[in-house]
Amino acid sequence: MQMSYLSFTIHVIEGYISSIYLVEYDDSMLLLDSGCVNDVKRIEEYCKQVINRPPGDIKLAVVSHMHPDHAGGAAALRSKYGIPIVAHKDVDLWYSGLGGSLQHKLDCYMAMSVARTNKRNRERILFNPIIHPDILLNDLQVLPFFEDWAVLHTPGHTLHDIVLYHHQEALLYIGDIICDVKGKMLLPLPVLFPTLMENSYDKLSALNSSTILMAHGGAKHTGNVPSLFMAMKEQLKQPPTPFMRKIHRWSTFTPEVKRQGM
C-alpha cells in the first residue's frame, strides 16, 4: 500500500506483527519504527524489490517506544547500513537493570503470542534491550534531517512513547496510542499510566490532523480525529477486563514503573 503526498510517498510494509511506515522523499527515506528484529529482511526486500532503492537510503530510523514490534529492528539496521536511530531521551531506561531484563523477555514472549494468534510462523524476535539511540529527543522537537515532522512526547502506554506530526499534511503517526482490532478502536495493552495517557490524548486531540497512521490497524482517514481521541479517554474510565489486568500484571517489572511510585 502507498499513499502519495506533496513532498513524499508513504509506503506501508506489513511486518511480522505491526505495520511499518517508510516515508520516501526524492533524496532520502524516513523509517517510522523498525518492526521486530525479523522485519529487517522485510524492509530490505521492500526497498529493493518494490521501490528499487537500497536500504541505505533510509536516513533515519525512529523508535516510538521500546516494545519488540517497534524497536526490534533498529539496531540491526544501524549495524548493517549505518542508519542512525532517534528516540525519546529516556528510551533505554525501560529495559534497564534486572527488572528491565525480565520485562524485556516477557514483552518478547507476549509479542510471540500475538504472532501465534495471527497464525504467523515462528521467527526470531529477541533483540538487544538497550539500543543506545544516536539522537535523543524531547517533546516538541523536530526530527533531524526531516524538519517537516514534529515530535510529541505521549506517555501512557510507556513513559517514553513519542508520536510524529506532519502539520502541512495534517498527518499523525501514533504507533500504539490507538489500536484497531477487528474494526474496533481500542486502547493499547497495557496502559500503565492512565493519567498520563489521558493527558496525551488531550494533546493529540488539539492537533489539526485528518489522517492517523497506526502500527496496528493501518491508516485511518477521518474528518474528526479529535473525537477519536476523546473516545479513547472514555475507554480509560471503563473497568479493565480480566485479560487487560493480566497484561498489566506482566508489564510492571520495568524499573520505570517503580520510578513512578506504582
Protein Blocks (a to p, Z undefined) as FASTA:
>chain_A
ZZddfkbccdddddfkbccdddddfkbccdehjbjfklmmmmmmmmmmmnopafklpmbd
cdfbfcfklmmmmmmmmmmnopacdddfklmmmmgcjklmmmmmmmmmmmmmmmmmnopa
cddfbdcfblopabdcdehiacehilmbccdddehjbmmbccdddfklopacehjmpcce
ehiacdddddfblmlmmmmmmmmmmpccfbdcdfbhpjaddfblmlmmmmmmmmmmpccd
fklmmmmmmmmmbfklmmnoZZ
